[in-house]
Amino acid sequence: MKLSRRLLILLAMLGILAWLVVFDKLDSGLFYPSIVEAHQSRDNNTNNAKESSTLLALHSRSGREDFIDAAGFETRDWTPPPQPELSLPPPPPPPPQAPPLPFAYLGKQQHNGKWTVFLTNQERTYIVMEGVVIESAYRIEQITPPILSVTYLPLQQLQTLAIGAAE
């Protein structure tokens, strides 16, 4: 019984297929009427703008015509995309610099061959000699008029302050 039911279904399917082939329903426009109309209009050499636009719409393939070869197979371009221009990395930022000296020169005095310099910073007055550290940020390195050499301690940068000639 099962064999006859399968055989009956197979025969029904073959019958439908034979009917489609014999009556040529695939080319008559039953399934794809726009394609058949476009081919018929091309065969009849009609210059109807609507039908030719339908034909163009069928062939456009979403802008990928250049990837389809003459046989209808899709081709691929395997060349790698162009590499972007290699640019030099940006230059490194400049090294940190010590802020300008916040001191103003008031005067100097020489005693027993050693210089003492009087400096001010806003409302504070400093009396300095070589080796003295001011505000834990500046160290007096050398006093040789007309120059006072000061090291900015956080960056170990040497700065100078004009103190006038030796008198």
Secondary structure, DSSP 8 states (H G I E B T S, - for coil): -HHHHHHHHHHHHHHHHHHHHHHTTTTTTSS-HHHHHHHHHHHTT---HHHHHHHHHHH-GGG-GGGB-TTS-B----S------------------------EEEEEEEETTEEEEEEEETTEEEEE-TT-EETTTEEEEEEETTEEEEEETTTTEEEEEE-----
